[in-house]
Amino acid sequence: MTPFFRSSVAFAALAVGMMGATTVSSSTTERDGPIVFDTSFVTAITKTAGAYVGEMRLSIARDGTVTGVYRPIDGSFTDVTGGVDGTSIHLDIQGAGRVHITGSYRGGVIDGSSWSSGQLLDFTARPRTS
């Protein structure tokens, strides 16, 4: 796997991670601090589990605006922006390999997908429990 592809996948993972699968309402969206997610990207066709993992820290404002950072396990932090509308979420991971993720945010989990280097990637972000 080339370094560019690895970085692109890592950025995509972050973006998808932000697309949690929790229902977001006005009363539960804004929090005192960021939500920390453990993230993973897998190729949609082969389902290579855990191929690209990372961490995302997101803050969701009452108006649905998402801001935060993403860090692949072998990289540095990069900015994440996006939005939540009901149970739909979209995330943009900034940096050299900008990644756009769309998906759902229900029960605190983000499930989404993104295209990177000609491959469809499934993204999952689960809240860290400890």
Residue, then its C-alpha position, 0 to 999 in steps of 0.5 A: m500500500t502506498p503512503f499516499f493511499r494509506s494517508s487518504v484512507a486514514f483521512a477517510a476513516l476519520a471522516v467516516g468516524m464522525m458520522g456516528a450512528t446515534t440519534v442527535s437531538s438539540s438537547t443531546t448534541e452539544r456537550d461539555g467537551p468533545i466526544v472521543f471515537d475509535t475509528s476504522f476504515v475497511t474496503a467495502i468489497t473485501k471487508t478487510a477489518g481493522a485495516y485503517v484505524g485511528e481516533m477522532r475527537l468531535s464536538i457537535a453544536r446545538d445547530g448541528t455543526v461538527t468540528g474536531v480533529y482526526r488522527p490515524i494510528d500512524g499519523s498526526f492530527t488534522d481538522v474535521t468539519g461537518g454537520v448533523d441533521g437528524t440521524s444523517i451526518h457528513l464529515d470532511i477531513q482536511g489535509a493533503g488527502r481531503v476525505h468526505i464522509t456521509g452516513s448516519y449517527r445513531g446511538g452514539v455510533i457513526d456509520g458511513s462511507s467515502w471514496s478514496s483512491g478509486q475504492l469505496l470505504d466503509f467507515t465506523a466510529r464508536p465512542r471510546t468507553s474508557 
